[in-house]
Structure formats: structure tokens, C-alpha cells
Amino acid sequence: MNILVLGACNIDIIGKSSQVLVRNDSNIGEVTIALGGVAKNIATDLFFLKSDVSFLTVIGSDHFATVQEAELDALGLDY
């Protein structure tokens, strides 16, 4: 059975202070990114379950789009 997943792929940018947050000041911490989006996660999970899946989404042309495409390419997911 062929499956087509339609929806978004997102990048979450997460900032976390390493100490108690001080409002209106500089805070030392770290910033990480997480690749996801509900539809992208569903398509990826189906792919890992060996389903015949394709993912239809809109991807921009900025740095984060390049990161998202690189992950999809590395997985071998048809998008």
C-alpha cells in the first residue's frame, strides 16, 4: 500500500539557561535545534516501519531548510 503524508516539517529552536533565569539580562546557557513537525514525524515513523511512504511538504530556502533536507536525504525518505 502506498501512503502519502501531507503536512509540515518544522525546526524547533530551544534556548535553555544553565542557571536560574535572570530577566532583562544576559543568561548563559545553550541553544539547540530539534527537527520535527507532526507530519514529518509520522512519515519518518512509517518509513522506519518499512511502509511505502512519501512525504509532501513545503520547505523554504534558508539554512534551516538545508538542515531539514539533509536529514530527509540521509534517511532516504521520498519527499
Sequence and secondary structure as in RCSB ss.txt:
>XXXX:A:sequence
MNILVLGACNIDIIGKSSQVLVRNDSNIGEVTIALGGVAKNIATDLFFLKSDVSFLTVIGSDHFATVQEAELDAL
GLDY
>XXXX:A:secstr
 EEEEES  EEEEEEEESSS  TTS   EEEEEEEE HHHHHHHHHHHTT EEEEE    SSHHHHHHHHHHHHH
T B 
